[in-house]
């Protein structure tokens, strides 16, 4: 079983569904700032020609976050040392289409 944040994430997510103030706090302090940084990173990659000019940034952000959430929270699987590198390789191929 994963340690740290991955251990509490399912409970935190469930409680946020029941508690709007918690959901708002998570969005304001974690979700929105991280998503904004991700959007900046993706837009810079578009400017450098590393990603297509017509990239849907919102969908791309979802595609980046979902596999990690799924692996840690749903599957409760360990993240091997090379997992993120392999994931990035697959995501880059998917986003290039």
N, C-alpha and C positions, 0 to 999 in steps of 0.2 A: 504494500500500500504506500502511496506517495506521502511524503512528509510536508510539513509547513502549510503554506497557503492552500495547496491542493486538498488538504485534509478538511479544512473548514469551508471551502468554496461552495459545496452543495448546500450546506446548512445556511450559509450567508445568502445564497441565491434564493432559497426557499423563504427565508425570513423577509427578504426584500419584497417578495411578492405579497406578503401579508402586511407589511409595514411601509406605506408610501414614503414616510419621512426617511427611512433607511435607504430605500431605493433612490430617492433624490440625493441623499448624501453620498452614496456610492457613485452615482452618475457624475455629480459635481466634483468630487475629489479624486476619483480614479478613472471612471469610464470616459468622460468627455476630455480631460486633459491628455490621456494616453491616446485616444482616438485622434485628437488634434495633432499630436506629434507624429502619429502614424501617417496621417494625411499629408503633412509637410514632407515626410520622407518619401512617400510615393510620388508626390508632385515633383520633387527634385529628381527622382529617377526618371520621370517622364521628360523633364527638361534636359537631362543628360542623354536621352535617347535609349535608356535601358529598359523602358516600358513604353507601350504604344501611346500615342498622343490622345487616343480616344478612350483611355482607361477609365472605367467607372470606379472612381476612388472609393465610394461608399461600399460597393460590392467587394472590391479588393480588400478593404479593411475587414469585412466580415469573413472573407476567405482566409485571411491571415490568422485571425483570432480563433475561429471555430475549431480547427484541428487540435490546437493546444487545449482548449476547454474540454473538448470531447475526450481526449486522451486522459487528462487528469481527473475530470469530474465524473464522466459517465463510465469510461472503461476502468478508471482507477489504475491505470498502467504506469509503470515507471517510464521516465524519459531517459533513454540511453544517451551516452555521451555524444553520439553523432546524429541524434534524432532531429535536432533543429536544423542542422546543415542539410540533411536529406529532405526535410520538409520545405526549406527554402528553395532547393533545387526543383522540387515538384511545383511549388507555387509560382516560381518564375516561369516555368514552362506553361502553366495554366494561364497566367496573365499575359503572355506574349501573343496568344491567339487573336 
